[in-house]
Amino acid sequence: PRLLSQFFYADERVTRVVAEINGLDAELDPQQYLVLLNQLHLSQAHLLAVLERIMEECIPTRRHSRDYLVKFPEELLVDNLGNHMLFAAECLLAGTFLEVEEADGAQLRPQARNLLCSLEQVRTVLREQSLSQPSSYPEPVQAVLVQFDRLFAEFELSYVSSLVGVKSPEEIYRQQEIIVLFCETVERALRLGYLTQEMIDGYEPLLMFTIPRLAIISGLLIYPEGPLSLERSPEEMSQVFSPFYNLLKKIRDLLRVLSAEE
């Protein structure tokens, strides 16, 4: 049950797979090479998962901030993002630029090198600790973990920023305004009887269509100075709605000619 013991065996698996890959001629046996590559991917993911649990137990108050994750596109926020970052760092250090431009890759290489060196140091220190005192984390071990955590976060932010357009603070604020609009819309809909609490508690599928539609009406008519304000330019709106600027104008104009009952 000890995390350091789990780390020792996870590290052993990574070392064994790497040794098998290094001893294999990929051109003579490409299928086996792909099998081992997949095993390496899985074993590294397990190693990082155990390491994450160790850092949560060992340095919970000294972890590097991950607030920047809110800037990332939602499709990137997956469970294996950390393992993907490790693979990207290995590719960059080998001079392979799979996802980024060559110029960006050249700038990221020093960060990738520092990250992988720090990981090797972590693996060495934790292996030694697991063999001597598997129930404690002395200060030298904590210092190595703090450094790795910081380098990993810095590389993750830099790499993803070069890969995709991350959200600006202004865009994050605009999206928070939309969240508030949706919440106020639900509150108003409950008060007027458009929705019932039972529908919400039961995750009624129609809510997936009803609430956004009600929120658009609320944003255009009831809160015209809010996040759906058409008095501002499309560039000043959230990216969630800016592509539909002209359509929102048509909807607003249509709503204005309807009676209150309609």
Secondary structure, 3 states (H helix, E strand, C coil): CCHHHHHHHHHHHHHHHHHHHHCCCCCCCHHHHHHHHHHHHHHHHHHHHHHHHHHHHHCCCCCCCCHHHHHCCHHHCCCCHHHHHHHHHHHHHCCCCCCCCHHHHHHHHHHHHHHHHHHHHHHHHHHHHHHHCCCCCCHHHHHHHHHHHHHHHHHHHHHHHHHCCCCCHHHHHHHHHHHHHHHHHHHHHHHHCCCCHHHHHCCCCCHHHHHHHHHHHHHHHHCCCCCCCCCCCHHHCCCCCHHHHHHHHHHHHHHHCCCCCC
